Amino acid sequence: MNYDFTLMILSSFSEKKLMLLFVGHLLFDAINYSTLFIFVYSFFIF
């Protein structure tokens, strides 16, 4: 088993995957916070 080659592939793959996860997490947080804000805002209005 070629360890360096596997590590190279894994690192390049995980870098892209981490980037996607980070962006997805930011988007998910933004959606969560906006819906939470709208819910709280409407709760206080009504």
BELDADA-V357998 format. One record per residue. N is the residue number from 1. RES is the residue in one letter. D_FIRST is the distance of its C-alpha to the first C-alpha in whole Angstrom. Layout:
n,res,d_first
N,RES,D_FIRST
N,RES,D_FIRST
This chain:
n,res,d_first
1,M,0
2,N,4
3,Y,6
4,D,9
5,F,9
6,T,8
7,L,11
8,M,13
9,I,13
10,L,14
11,S,17
12,S,18
13,F,19
14,S,20
15,E,22
16,K,24
17,K,24
18,L,25
19,M,28
20,L,29
21,L,29
22,F,31
23,V,34
24,G,34
25,H,35
26,L,37
27,L,39
28,F,39
29,D,40
30,A,43
31,I,44
32,N,44
33,Y,46
34,S,48
35,T,49
36,L,50
37,F,52
38,I,54
39,F,54
40,V,56
41,Y,58
42,S,59
43,F,60
44,F,62
45,I,64
46,F,65
